[in-house]
Amino acid sequence: MSYYSKNKLVDDNKNTAWKLALDLVPRESTVFDVGCSVGTFGQELIQRRGCTVDGIEPDISDAQKAKTKLRKVEAITAEDKRLFELFPDKYDVISFIDVIEHLANPVETL
């Protein structure tokens, strides 16, 4: 279980990074949430912004929970070579919140 599965990430405090990120996502956009944890951020996008959200999460337990909230979730990392096979769609927004610093090779991954 990840740190993010234990906390409410989005609240109404306008000065949090999560609230600022949420407000940057256009209404009714398609979003690919890299490192979606249990789907909390994606669920907020769905409820508050009317978005369609898919995600990936390497923690299998968290990914299973996210599957109940988001349209499609796979338990893989952003560095997994199957990423584009599993998610061939185009997205309006890709979120990498609290993920890049955990990648072995962030430049190559991006």
C-alpha positions as CSV (number, residue, x, y, z in Angstrom):
1,M,0.0,0.0,0.0
2,S,1.4,3.4,-1.0
3,Y,1.5,6.6,1.0
4,Y,-1.1,8.1,-1.2
5,S,-3.7,5.4,-0.6
6,K,-4.0,6.6,3.0
7,N,-4.6,10.3,2.4
8,K,-7.2,12.5,0.9
9,L,-5.1,14.3,-1.7
10,V,-7.5,16.9,-2.9
11,D,-9.3,19.3,-0.6
12,D,-10.8,22.8,-1.0
13,N,-7.6,24.5,0.2
14,K,-6.7,26.5,-3.0
15,N,-2.9,26.5,-2.1
16,T,-2.2,22.7,-2.3
17,A,-0.4,21.2,-5.3
18,W,-3.2,18.7,-5.8
19,K,-5.9,21.4,-5.9
20,L,-3.8,23.5,-8.3
21,A,-3.3,20.5,-10.6
22,L,-7.0,19.6,-10.4
23,D,-7.9,23.2,-11.5
24,L,-5.5,23.0,-14.5
25,V,-7.3,20.1,-16.1
26,P,-9.9,21.2,-18.6
27,R,-13.5,20.1,-18.0
28,E,-14.6,16.9,-19.7
29,S,-11.1,16.1,-20.9
30,T,-9.5,12.6,-21.2
31,V,-6.8,12.1,-18.6
32,F,-4.0,9.5,-18.3
33,D,-3.0,9.5,-14.6
34,V,0.5,8.0,-14.3
35,G,1.0,6.7,-10.7
36,C,-2.7,6.9,-9.9
37,S,-2.4,5.1,-6.6
38,V,-5.9,4.1,-5.4
39,G,-7.5,6.6,-7.9
40,T,-8.2,9.4,-5.5
41,F,-7.0,12.2,-7.9
42,G,-8.7,10.6,-10.9
43,Q,-11.9,10.2,-9.0
44,E,-11.8,13.9,-8.1
45,L,-11.3,14.7,-11.8
46,I,-14.3,12.6,-12.7
47,Q,-16.6,14.1,-10.0
48,R,-15.5,17.7,-10.1
49,R,-14.4,18.2,-13.8
50,G,-16.4,15.5,-15.6
51,C,-13.3,13.9,-17.0
52,T,-12.7,10.4,-18.3
53,V,-9.6,9.0,-16.5
54,D,-7.4,6.0,-17.1
55,G,-4.3,5.2,-15.1
56,I,-1.3,3.1,-14.2
57,E,0.0,2.2,-10.8
58,P,2.8,-0.2,-10.0
59,D,1.5,-1.2,-6.6
60,I,-0.9,-4.0,-7.3
61,S,-3.1,-3.5,-4.3
62,D,-3.5,0.2,-5.1
63,A,-4.2,-0.5,-8.8
64,Q,-7.0,-3.0,-7.8
65,K,-8.6,-0.2,-5.8
66,A,-8.2,2.3,-8.5
67,K,-9.9,0.0,-11.0
68,T,-13.2,0.6,-9.0
69,K,-12.9,4.3,-9.6
70,L,-11.3,4.9,-13.0
71,R,-12.2,3.7,-16.5
72,K,-9.1,1.6,-17.0
73,V,-6.2,0.8,-14.8
74,E,-3.1,-1.4,-15.2
75,A,-0.6,-2.4,-12.6
76,I,2.5,-1.3,-14.5
77,T,5.2,1.4,-14.3
78,A,5.6,4.4,-16.6
79,E,8.8,2.7,-17.8
80,D,7.1,-0.5,-18.9
81,K,7.5,-1.1,-22.6
82,R,3.9,-2.4,-22.9
83,L,2.5,1.0,-22.0
84,F,1.5,2.1,-25.5
85,E,0.1,-1.4,-26.3
86,L,-2.1,-1.3,-23.2
87,F,-3.1,2.4,-23.7
88,P,-3.2,3.2,-27.4
89,D,-5.7,6.0,-27.0
90,K,-4.8,9.7,-27.2
91,Y,-5.3,11.8,-24.1
92,D,-5.9,15.5,-23.6
93,V,-3.9,15.5,-20.3
94,I,-1.2,13.3,-18.9
95,S,-0.6,13.8,-15.1
96,F,2.8,12.8,-13.6
97,I,2.1,14.1,-10.1
98,D,4.7,12.8,-7.6
99,V,6.1,10.3,-10.1
100,I,9.0,11.6,-12.1
101,E,11.4,11.7,-9.1
102,H,10.8,7.9,-8.7
103,L,11.8,6.9,-12.3
104,A,15.1,5.3,-13.1
105,N,15.4,7.2,-16.3
106,P,12.9,10.1,-16.4
107,V,14.2,11.7,-19.6
108,E,13.9,8.5,-21.6
109,T,10.4,7.8,-20.0
110,L,9.1,11.2,-20.9
